[in-house]
Amino acid sequence: MFRKNAQKIQEKVLDIKAGMKGNVKFDSPINLKISGKFEGALETKGHLFIGETADVSAKIIKGENIVISGRVKGDIICTGRLEISPPASVIGNIRTPILVVHAGSKLKGHCEVSAEDKISKVKAPRQSFKFKKKKK
């Protein structure tokens, strides 16, 4: 059964090389690759690939499995695996159960790696850590 579902997802591949603005939501699994410029909000099921030449500025990106190699500015909610590969540059808050950041990638933002089944909102609580000096 897994192979049948994997084949269905592989058949639905959308490669966006042009510029695009707006809110995009896919209700069924799809392999989506963004190679151009994108502005807006993005919600996918299946696999999302943000290529090396991509420039994404999104209020929020939601997806199941996401691989980023390009530039992304915006919050990311991933329910599966999020992978950031060079020469990626990511600015935004991240919430995911699995995070892989490869050497040579840039990441600026709050990261919450949680094994929760349902990840719904990015709420990045500000935390400051103060180290106390030991008294002699």
C-alpha positions in Angstrom: 0.0 0.0 0.0 2.9 2.4 0.8 4.3 1.9 -2.7 0.9 2.7 -4.3 0.7 6.0 -2.3 4.3 6.9 -3.1 3.6 6.4 -6.8 0.5 8.6 -6.7 2.6 11.4 -5.1 5.4 11.0 -7.7 2.9 11.4 -10.5 1.8 14.8 -9.2 4.9 17.0 -9.6 4.6 20.7 -9.9 7.8 22.7 -10.6 7.3 26.5 -10.3 10.2 28.4 -12.0 8.4 31.7 -12.5 7.5 34.3 -9.9 4.3 33.9 -8.0 2.3 35.8 -5.3 -0.7 34.7 -3.2 -1.9 32.1 -0.8 -1.4 28.6 -2.1 -2.9 25.5 -0.5 -2.8 21.9 -1.7 -5.4 19.5 -0.1 -4.0 16.3 -1.7 -0.4 15.1 -1.6 1.9 16.6 -4.3 5.6 17.0 -5.0 6.0 20.7 -5.2 9.3 22.3 -6.3 9.8 26.1 -6.2 12.7 27.3 -8.2 11.6 31.0 -8.7 10.3 33.8 -6.5 7.3 33.2 -4.3 5.5 35.7 -1.9 2.5 34.8 0.2 1.4 31.8 2.3 2.0 28.2 1.3 0.4 25.0 2.6 1.3 21.6 1.1 0.8 17.9 1.7 3.5 15.6 0.4 7.0 16.9 -0.4 8.0 20.6 -0.8 11.4 21.4 -2.4 12.7 24.9 -2.4 15.5 24.9 -4.9 18.8 26.8 -4.9 17.5 29.5 -7.1 14.3 30.1 -5.1 13.6 33.2 -3.2 10.6 32.7 -0.9 9.1 35.4 1.3 6.1 33.9 3.1 4.1 34.7 6.2 4.0 31.0 6.8 5.0 27.8 5.1 3.2 24.6 6.2 4.1 21.2 4.9 4.8 17.5 5.6 8.3 17.0 4.3 10.3 20.1 3.3 13.8 20.4 1.8 15.2 24.0 1.5 18.3 24.8 -0.6 17.3 28.4 -1.5 16.4 31.6 0.3 13.4 31.6 2.7 12.1 34.3 4.9 9.1 33.4 7.0 7.9 30.9 9.6 7.9 27.2 8.9 5.7 24.5 10.3 6.7 21.0 9.2 4.8 17.9 10.4 7.5 15.5 9.1 11.2 16.2 8.3 12.7 19.6 7.6 16.1 19.6 5.9 18.1 22.7 5.2 20.9 22.2 2.7 23.6 24.6 1.4 23.5 27.2 0.1 20.2 27.7 1.9 19.5 30.9 3.9 16.5 30.7 6.2 15.2 33.5 8.4 12.2 32.7 10.5 10.8 30.5 13.3 10.7 26.8 12.8 8.6 24.1 14.4 9.1 20.5 13.3 9.6 17.0 14.8 12.8 16.3 12.7 15.3 19.0 11.8 18.4 18.5 9.7 20.7 21.4 9.1 23.7 20.7 6.9 27.1 22.6 7.2 27.2 25.6 4.9 23.5 26.5 5.5 22.4 29.7 7.3 19.6 29.7 9.8 18.3 32.6 11.9 15.3 32.2 14.1 13.7 30.2 16.9 13.7 26.4 16.4 11.3 24.1 18.2 12.0 20.4 17.6 9.1 18.5 19.1 7.9 15.0 18.7 4.2 16.1 18.9 1.9 14.5 16.3 0.0 17.6 15.6 1.9 20.8 15.1 -0.4 23.7 14.6 1.1 27.1 15.4 4.4 28.7 15.6 4.6 30.5 18.9 8.2 31.4 19.6 8.5 32.2 23.2 11.3 34.6 24.0 13.7 33.0 26.4 16.8 34.5 27.8 19.4 32.4 29.6 21.5 33.9 32.4 24.4 32.1 33.8 25.0 32.6 37.5 28.5 32.9 38.7 29.5 30.5 41.4 30.3 32.1 44.7 33.7 31.3 46.1 
